[in-house]
Amino acid sequence: MIQTLKVPGTPAIAVNQTGEGPLTVLLHGIGGNKSNWTSQLSALAPHFKTIAWDARGYGDSDDYDGPLAFEDFCHDLARVLDFYDTESAHICGLSMGGQIAQHFYRLYPERVRSLTLAATFTRWRAVLSESDLKAYLDLRLTPLRTGSKTLEEIAPLAAPTILGPNASPQQVAQVAKSMVDLHHESYLKTLESATAFEQELDLASIKVPTLLIFAEHDQLCPADYGRSMAARISGAEFAYVEDAGHLVNIEKPELFSNLLLQFLLRAD
């Protein structure tokens, strides 16, 4: 059974939780929310207390005043671990969630039992040229900032661009709904802060078990880039998922869940 609760503080952070055992935290991407991890929550529950958060300004979490400093996400995550009275947790992040996971390790290495980095990057410009990044933001940030388009208008255009060519209509609809549900102002702040954040984790500094999961049709974070990340992490495991795009956990939920579960059982 999946429960939703709020971790108190400013801002309050909403999580879906289920299961018992060592804590595992699932971090969504820039256009997602905790509902993106429903399949993984169910798969991990027999072995792990598993939570999927809404990052600050997303889903059921609170919005916040002022600009976003990207590392605020990391400090929020430390507060979530404190709420669960645990010194360390298994951390799994996809896309921007993987970027958060890396910087959480940089800031709080003693609080990480293992890392799973899925369809992610060390920084946005490591995977996107300036022209590609401009195209990404022109589809999202620019029309929202100018008011020329709403989230309801952007979502059906943006969702197919991050999914593989064989994603089902239901999967496209799920991703589009995640985008429609974004908080307008908080999403703008996240887009601006995350894409401008240039600091990188030295991947060679990672000393915990690490799994990288990348997909065949991911145009945002290509699998070859994932392999280059894995090569810089001592003992890292790399998994290549065929016939999926950027949101590999949604497009191939059973395969992703099994890869993650088996890794966590080995790492714990």
C-alpha positions in Angstrom: 0.0 0.0 0.0 1.4 3.4 -1.0 0.9 6.3 1.5 1.4 10.0 0.8 2.8 12.2 3.5 4.6 15.5 4.0 8.0 16.0 5.5 7.7 19.1 7.5 9.9 22.2 7.0 10.2 25.1 4.6 9.2 24.0 2.0 7.3 20.9 3.1 8.2 17.9 0.9 5.6 15.4 -0.2 6.5 11.7 -0.6 4.9 8.5 -1.6 6.1 5.7 0.6 5.7 1.9 0.8 7.5 -1.2 2.1 9.9 -1.9 4.9 13.6 -2.3 5.1 16.6 -0.1 4.2 15.5 3.3 2.8 15.6 3.9 -0.9 14.7 7.3 -2.4 13.5 7.9 -6.0 14.1 11.3 -7.5 12.1 12.4 -10.6 13.2 14.5 -13.6 12.6 18.1 -14.3 9.2 17.6 -15.9 8.0 14.8 -13.5 6.7 14.1 -10.1 6.5 11.3 -7.6 3.8 9.5 -9.6 6.4 8.6 -12.3 7.8 6.0 -9.9 4.6 4.0 -9.1 5.8 0.8 -10.7 9.2 0.9 -8.9 7.6 1.6 -5.6 5.5 -1.6 -5.9 8.5 -3.6 -7.1 10.9 -2.6 -4.3 8.4 -2.7 -1.4 9.0 -6.3 -0.4 12.6 -5.6 0.3 13.0 -1.9 0.9 11.2 1.1 2.5 10.9 3.0 -0.7 9.9 6.7 -1.1 9.4 8.8 -4.2 9.5 12.5 -3.6 8.0 15.6 -5.1 10.9 18.0 -5.3 10.3 21.4 -3.8 7.8 23.2 -6.0 6.6 20.0 -7.6 3.4 17.9 -7.1 2.2 18.0 -3.6 5.3 19.7 -2.2 5.2 23.3 -1.2 6.3 26.2 -3.4 8.9 28.5 -2.0 9.9 32.2 -2.1 12.8 33.6 -4.0 15.1 32.0 -6.6 16.2 28.4 -6.5 19.8 27.5 -5.8 20.2 24.1 -7.3 21.9 22.6 -4.2 18.7 23.4 -2.3 17.4 20.1 -3.6 20.3 18.3 -1.9 19.6 20.0 1.4 15.9 19.1 1.1 16.9 15.5 0.6 19.1 15.5 3.7 16.0 16.7 5.6 14.0 13.9 4.2 16.6 11.3 5.4 16.5 13.0 8.8 12.7 12.7 8.9 13.1 8.9 8.4 15.7 8.9 11.1 18.3 7.2 8.9 21.9 8.0 8.5 22.1 6.8 4.9 19.9 5.6 2.0 20.0 4.2 -1.4 19.6 7.1 -3.9 18.1 6.6 -7.4 17.6 9.6 -9.7 16.5 9.9 -13.3 17.6 12.9 -15.5 17.6 15.9 -13.2 17.0 13.6 -10.4 20.3 11.9 -11.2 22.0 15.3 -11.2 20.6 15.9 -7.8 21.8 12.5 -6.6 25.3 13.2 -7.8 25.5 16.5 -5.9 23.9 15.0 -2.9 26.8 12.6 -2.9 29.2 15.5 -3.3 27.7 17.3 -0.3 26.7 14.4 1.9 28.8 11.3 0.8 28.3 9.6 4.2 24.6 9.6 3.7 24.6 7.5 0.5 24.6 3.7 0.5 24.4 3.3 -3.2 23.7 5.4 -6.3 21.5 4.6 -9.3 22.0 7.2 -12.1 19.4 6.8 -14.9 19.3 8.7 -18.1 21.2 11.5 -16.6 24.3 13.8 -16.9 26.9 15.5 -14.9 25.7 18.9 -16.1 23.3 19.9 -18.9 25.9 21.2 -21.3 27.8 17.9 -21.0 25.0 16.3 -23.1 23.5 19.2 -25.0 25.2 21.7 -27.3 24.3 25.4 -26.9 21.9 25.1 -29.9 20.3 21.9 -28.5 19.9 23.5 -25.1 18.3 26.6 -26.7 15.9 24.4 -28.5 15.0 22.6 -25.3 14.3 25.8 -23.5 12.6 27.4 -26.4 10.0 24.7 -26.3 9.5 25.1 -22.5 10.9 28.1 -20.7 10.5 30.8 -23.3 6.8 30.4 -24.1 5.9 30.0 -20.4 7.9 33.1 -19.4 6.4 35.2 -22.2 2.9 33.8 -21.7 2.6 32.7 -25.3 1.8 29.1 -24.3 0.4 27.4 -21.2 1.6 24.1 -19.7 -1.5 22.5 -21.2 -0.4 23.6 -24.7 3.3 22.7 -24.2 2.9 19.2 -22.7 1.5 17.4 -25.8 4.4 18.9 -27.8 7.2 18.2 -25.3 6.2 14.7 -24.1 6.9 12.8 -27.4 10.3 14.4 -27.7 11.6 12.6 -24.6 10.1 9.2 -25.2 11.2 6.5 -27.6 9.5 5.9 -31.0 7.5 2.9 -29.7 6.1 4.5 -26.5 2.5 3.7 -26.0 -0.3 6.3 -26.2 -0.9 5.7 -22.5 2.8 6.4 -21.7 2.7 9.6 -23.8 -0.4 10.7 -21.9 1.2 9.9 -18.5 4.2 12.0 -19.3 2.1 14.8 -20.7 -0.1 14.8 -17.5 3.1 15.1 -15.4 4.0 18.3 -17.4 0.5 19.7 -17.1 0.6 19.2 -13.3 3.8 21.3 -13.0 3.7 24.4 -10.8 4.2 27.2 -13.3 6.5 29.5 -11.3 8.5 26.8 -9.6 9.1 25.0 -12.9 10.4 28.2 -14.4 12.8 28.6 -11.5 14.0 25.0 -11.8 14.5 25.3 -15.5 16.6 28.4 -15.1 18.6 27.1 -12.1 19.2 23.5 -13.2 20.3 24.3 -16.8 22.7 27.1 -15.6 24.3 25.0 -12.8 27.7 24.1 -14.1 29.4 22.4 -11.2 30.2 18.7 -11.7 30.8 15.9 -9.3 34.2 14.2 -9.8 32.8 10.8 -10.8 36.1 9.2 -9.8 35.4 10.3 -6.2 32.3 7.9 -6.0 33.1 5.1 -3.5 29.7 3.5 -3.2 28.1 0.8 -5.4 26.8 2.6 -8.5 24.5 1.5 -11.3 23.9 3.5 -14.5 20.9 2.8 -16.7 20.7 4.3 -20.2 18.4 3.6 -23.1 18.7 3.1 -26.8 16.5 6.0 -28.1 17.4 8.6 -25.5 18.2 11.7 -27.5 18.7 13.8 -24.4 21.2 11.5 -22.6 22.7 9.1 -25.1 23.8 5.7 -24.0 27.4 6.3 -25.1 27.5 9.3 -22.7 26.3 7.0 -20.0 29.0 4.5 -20.8 31.6 7.3 -20.5 30.2 8.2 -17.1 30.4 4.6 -15.9 34.0 4.3 -17.1 34.9 7.1 -14.7 33.4 5.4 -11.6 35.4 2.5 -10.0 33.3 -0.7 -10.1 30.3 0.9 -11.7 27.7 -1.3 -13.4 26.1 -0.2 -16.7 22.8 -1.4 -18.0 21.6 -0.7 -21.6 17.9 -0.8 -22.2 16.7 -1.4 -25.8 13.6 0.2 -27.3 13.2 3.0 -24.8 13.8 6.8 -24.7 14.7 9.2 -21.9 12.0 8.2 -19.4 13.1 4.6 -19.3 11.5 3.8 -16.0 8.1 4.6 -17.5 8.6 3.1 -20.9 10.1 -0.2 -19.6 8.8 -0.3 -16.0 9.3 -4.1 -15.3 12.8 -4.2 -16.8 13.9 -1.0 -15.0 12.4 -2.2 -11.7 14.2 -5.5 -12.0 17.5 -3.9 -12.8 17.1 -1.6 -9.9 16.0 -4.2 -7.4 18.7 -6.7 -8.3 21.3 -4.0 -8.0 20.0 -2.8 -4.6 19.9 -6.4 -3.2 23.6 -6.8 -4.3 24.6 -3.4 -2.9 22.8 -3.5 0.5 
